[in-house]
């Protein structure tokens, strides 16, 4: 993929890190024999992995070295709209809180620091906004409860327990060897393995308790925002069904999350008592959700998947939207444009329809018309997404006149101010500066792009090249110096 951060173009390692390390502890299993049945079990259990990830510091890039992140202005805005009331109910400031979309078809979400990572599979499989909001409420419970810090403490404690058990076991083994006592040597081996087992079970038990706490917190947030907990229950019932269909027996003490039936039992009474049990999502929000689902299906699974999803979807606008996107993706720009314009007649203030119009026109090499469409999208976008500004700048750049090149620099720079980790945006900025003859700033933009891609060595090289062409002490020169002085990223030390 070319990693230009448009939906459907993914960049698994498009982010950088300064000091982060990560340990994912969603699911810990001990399966004795590989095979189809175990594979099915693992897939079913992975759907239980709604929870915390231990990783914290730095930017999104810090965690996402191996996470296939996808960017889309429309979907990001919708999920933020789902999350804002929940964050507020939890007493969390929006500052630093971020929703990150992961290109993965499984139903899963997790938190790292103050970021919620949610799979595209979760968004596509959830039939209502309430189901996704329930997932977000659960993850918010982990953030508000400080579970990640406490989990790190538990990991350290478990590590200590394992080390002590290992030392005791080693001592017994040595003593057994010295006295030629097989019984003592066997006891030493038992101490070592038993201590590790005890440490692991202690950690998993702690995680299960935190998951139950996050579930209860989620219901509290949903009630505070006047929303139903029915979506959460539906999610857990989906997990229970998946586990039942796997046909496998699972040791409940060897997983990091409670079994689905246990979670359902814990929540059923709380949800039933809520005055908002039968509260439905607003029709407009449901339509946005349906449009999001068909968009994800079209970009990630193709026309056949979109058609299957649309057969179950009664919303006419979502059906038309899915049709327009698949037409665009299958290479028929004129027909796609006609279908998008028909949608715009019914939703003339929808910025993401103008974004789609711009994408279609860019694909048809009609950059001037595309720029007009993106300009309209930027002006209508309530979320002020930096992605849309970069797209607008890219269309201006494609026209290659002195005036549009200057406008491209302004638009792309504006977008990057709001979305600094859009690594691909720096590539377009560098190109615009280069065509304007501002080579020093082009080199700096290239350095920024490499920096946010996690390629610190290349970032430093281009930053040094930029400094030679920039005036010492000016902001651009100082920024280049910051990049040169930044610590090496973990991936560079391999």
N, C-alpha and C positions, 0 to 999 in steps of 0.2 A: 504494500500500500504506500501511497506517496505521502501520507501523513500531513495533508493540508488542513486537517481539523474540520472538514465538512463532514456531515453525517454520511456514513457509508464508506469513509476513507479513514482507516484506523491506524493508530501509531502505538504499538505495544510498549515501546520504550522511549516515548517522546518527552519524557520528563526527567528532571535532574534531582540530585540529592546532595546535601552537604555533609550531614553527619548521621543520617537515618540508618537504622537497621530494623528488620521486621521479623517477627515470629508469628506465624498464623497458627492459632490453636483452636480452630472451629471444631474439627472432628478428629478424634484420635481413636483408631480402631486396631484391633489385633485379629487379623483374619489368617487362618492357617493355610488354606489352599486356594490358589488363584483359579479363576475360571469364570464362565458366564454368570453363574449364580452370584458369585462374589462381586462381579462387576455391577450387576443389577443392584445389589445391596448397597454398594458404595455410592452409586448414583442416587438411590433413594435417600440415603443418609446425608448426602451432601446438601439435599434440599433443607435439611435441618439447620444449616449453618448460618442462621440469622443471629449475628452476635458481634463480639468485639474482635479486633485484631490488635496485637500488641505491636505498635510501630508509631513512633511519634516524632517529630521535629522536621523542620524544613517545609518545603512546598508540597503540592500534590505530587510533583515530580519525585519527592523524597520516597514516597511509598510505591509509586507506579512504575518502577523499573521493569517489572515483568507483568504488569497488569495492562491488558488491552483497553485503553481508555478511548472513548468515542465522544466527539463534541457535536452538539446540535443546539442552536439557540432556542428553538421551539420547545424541545423536550426539557432542556435545563430550566427554562422559565416555568413550565408547568409543574415540574417536580418541586421547584422552589416555592411555588404558590401552595402546593400541598403541605410543605414543611413549615412555612413561616408561622402559622397559628400554633403548631405543635411546639416549635422552639420557644415561642413566647409563653405558652402555658407552662413550660418546663423551667422558665426563668432564665433562659439562655439568650445572650445577646447575639444578634445576627453577625456581628463582627467576627470574621475568621471562620465562620461556619460555611461549609461548602458541600454541595452535592456533586458527586463525581459518577458519571455513567460508565459502566464496565461492559464491554462487548462480550457477553457470555449468555448463552441461551438458557442456562439453569435459573431456577428461582432462588435468589440469594441476595443478601445485603450484609454489610458489616461496617464498622466504624474504625477509623484510625485517627487519633488526635481529635480535631474538631471537624472532621470530614466524614460524610456518610457516602459510602460506595454502594451503588445499587445496580444490579445487573439489568441489561436490556431485556433479558428473559423474564425477569420479575414484572417489568412494565408491560410487556406484551401478553403475558399469561393472565395478569390481573384483569378481571372483567369490569371492575368499577374503580373509581378513584379511592373509595373507602378502603379497599384491600391494600392499595399502595400506602395510603395514609396510616393504616395500622402498622405496616412494616416500618415506616419512618418513625412512628411513635415509639415502637420497641427500641429502635436504634438510638433515639433521643434519650430513652431511659438509661442506656449505657453511658452516654456522654454526661448527662446531668448527674448520674450516680457515681461518677468518677471510677467506673469499673475498670478502665484500662490501667490506671495507676495501681489499683489494688491487685489487678491480675499480674502485673509485673512483680509486685511484692510477693504474691503467691508463687510465681515462677522461681524467684530467688529462694524462697523457703523450700520449695520442692527440690530445687537443685542442691541445696544444703543437705536436705534429708538423704538424697541419693548419694552424695559424696560421703557423708558419715557412714551410711550403710556399706558403701563400697570399701571404705577404710577398715571397718570392723570385719567385713568379710575377708579382706586381704590378710588382716592380722590372723584370723582363724585359719586361713589356708596355710600361711607360713608356719604357724604353730603345729598344724596337722602334719606338715611335711617334716618338720624338725623332730617330731615324736613318732613319726611313721603311723599316725592315727588317721585311718580313712574316715572314721566317723567325724572327727574334728574338721577334716578338710571338707567333707560334705556339708557340714554345718556352715562352714565359711562361705561356700558357694551359695547356700540357701540364704544366708544373711545378705549377701550382695544382691542377688536377684530379687529377694523378697523386699528389701529396702527400696529398690527402684520401683517395684510394683506398687508398694505402699505410697511412695511419693507421687506416682502418676495418678493413682486413684484419689488421693487427697486433692490434687489439683483439679481433676475432672469434677469431683463433688463440689468444689468451690465454684467452678464455672456454671454447673447446673443451678446452683442456688442464685447466682447472679442473673441467669436467664429468667428464672421465675420472677425475680425482683423487677427486671426490665419489662416483663409482660404486665405486671400489676401497675407499674408506672405508666405504661402505655394507655391502659384503661383510664387512669386518672387524667391524662392529657386529653384523651378523646372526650371524656365527659366535660372537661373544662372548656372545650371548644365546641360543644354541642354536636358531637359526631358519634356515630354508632360504632360499637366494637364488633359488630357482626362480620365485618371484613376480616378482622384478625382471626376470628373463629373459623371462617371459611378457609383462610390460609393454612391453619393448623390441620383442618380436616383434609385438605389437599395433601399435606405431608403424610398424614395417617394412611390415606388411600395409597399413596406411592409406596410406603413401606410395606403395606399389606400385599400389594401386587408383586413386590420383589420376592416374596415367598421365603425370606431368610429369617433366621432367628438371630436377634441382636442382644448382646449383653448390655443392659441399661447402665451398668457401672463403667463401661468402657467407651462411652461417648460423652462429649462435652456439653450436650444439650439434653434437657428432659425429653422423654419419649412423647410423641404427639398426643397420645391419649391422656397422658398426665397433664400436659399443658391445657388441653381442652377441658379436662375436669376442673383444673384450677381456675379457669377463666369463665366457664359457662355461667356460674351464678352471678359473678360480677357484671357480665355483659347483660344478662337477663334483667338485672335490677336497674340498669341505666334508663333514664327517661327518654333517651335518644336511640333506643334499640331499633326502632323502625324508621329512623331518619334516613332519607334517601339523598344521594348526591344531587346537586342542582343540575338541571338539564344541560345548561351551558358548559358546566364543568365535565359532565359525562361525555358531551360531544368532543371537547378538547381531548379527553382521554381516549376516545375511540379513534380520533385522528392520529394521535400519537401511536397507538397500537398498530394501525395499518402502515404508518410510516416506518416503524421498526421492522415489521414483517417484510415490507418491500425492499428495504436496504440490506437486511441481514439474511433473508431466506428466499427472496425472489418472488416472482409472480405467482407461482403455484401456492406458496404459503399465504400470500396476500389474499388470493381467491378463496382459500379455505377459511381464513379468518373472516372475510367479508360475508360469507354465506351465513354465518351466525350473528352478523351485525345488522340490525335493522336501520341504523342511522344512514340516511341518504347522503348527507354531506361527507361522512367518513368514507362511504363507498366511492363517491366521486373523487375524493382526495386520493385514496389508494389507487384508483384507476389512473389519475393524472400522473402520479409519481412513477408507477410501473411503466406507463407509456414513455415518460422521460428517460427512464433507465434502460428501456429497450431500444432507444435510439430513434424515436420519432418526434423530433422537437416541434414540428408544426402542429401535430395532433395534440401533444402535451400542452402546448401553449394555448390552444383553443379550449381545452378542458380546464386549464387553470383560470383563464379569463372568465369562463362560465361560473366558476366558484367565486371569483372576485365580485361578480355582480350581486351575489347573495351576502358576501362578507367583505365589503369594500375597505374595512379598517383592520383586516387581518394582516399583520406584518409578515407572517410566515408564508402566506400565499404570494406576496410580492417577492419574498426571498426565493421561492420556488420558480417564480417567473424569471427572476434574474439568473438563476442557475440554468434554466432552459435556454435562455438567450445567450449566455456565455458559451454553452455547448454548441450553439449554432453560429458562433463567431460573430455575434451582433453585440459587441462590447458597449457601444453607446447606449443602446436601448436597455441593456442589462444594468448599466450604471444608474439609469433613471429608475428602474425597478428596485434596485438595492437602496437607492436614496429614499424612496418611499417607505421601504421596510424599516430603515433606520429611524425615520421621522415618526413612524407609528409604533415602534417597539417600546412598550412600557418598561421592559426589563433593562433597556439600554445595553444590550449584549455587545461586547467587543467583537464577537464573531461577525456580526452583520456589518460593522464598520470596516473590518478587514476585507470582507467580500466586496463591499462598495469600492474600497481602494483598489482591489485587484482589477475590477472592471475599468476603473479610471486609468490604471497603469497600462492596461491592454490597448488603450487608444493612442498612447505614446506621442502626445503633443506636449510642448513645454508647460502649458497651462494645466492639462489633466495630470501630468506627472507631479506637479506641485500639490494639486488637490489630493492625489493618491498618497503622498507623504503625510499630509494633514489627516486624512481619514484613517490610514493604517496606524499612524502614531496615536490617534485618539482611541482606536480600538485596543491597542496594546497597553495604553494607560489603564484601561479597565480590565484587561485580561493579559497580564504580563507573561503568563506561561504558555501562550499560544505561539509555540516555537515556529510554526510555519509562517506566521505573520511577519516575522523578522526577515524571512527570505524575500517576501514581496517588498518589504521596506528597503532592504539592501538593493534590490533591483531598481527601485524607483530612484534612490539616491545615486546609484551608479549611472543611470541614464541622464541624470541632471548634472553629472560631472562632480558630485560631492563624494569623492572616493573615500575619504577618511570616515565619513558617517556611514558609508556603505560597508566598510570593513567593520565598524563598530556594531552595526545591525547584524552582520553575519556572526560576529562574536557572541552577541546576545542569543541568537538562534541556537548556536552550538551549546551555549551555557544551559539553556532550558531543555535541550535534548539530553543533557547529561554528559556531553563530550567536552570535559573541562580542558583537556590538552589543546584541542582545536580552538576552543574559545579563547584561551590565553594567547595562542599564536596570532589570531586575528585581532585581538585587543591590542597586542604590541604593535602590529602593523598600523592599526588605527591611530595609536598615540603619536606615531611618527608624522602623521598628516594632520593632526589636530593641534589647536593652540593650547599649550600647557596651562592648566588651571581652569579652563572652561569646563562646563558641566559634562560634556561628552568625553573629554579627556579624563576627568575624574572617574566617570563610570567605567571607562576602559581600565583604569588603574584598579578599581574594585574587582573587576573580573580577573585581572592578572594576579591580584593578591588573594583571591578566593582559595579555600582549601581544595585539594584534589578530591574528586568524587569517588565513592567506593568502586564504581565500575572501572575507573582508570587504574586502580591498584592491582587489578587482576593480572 
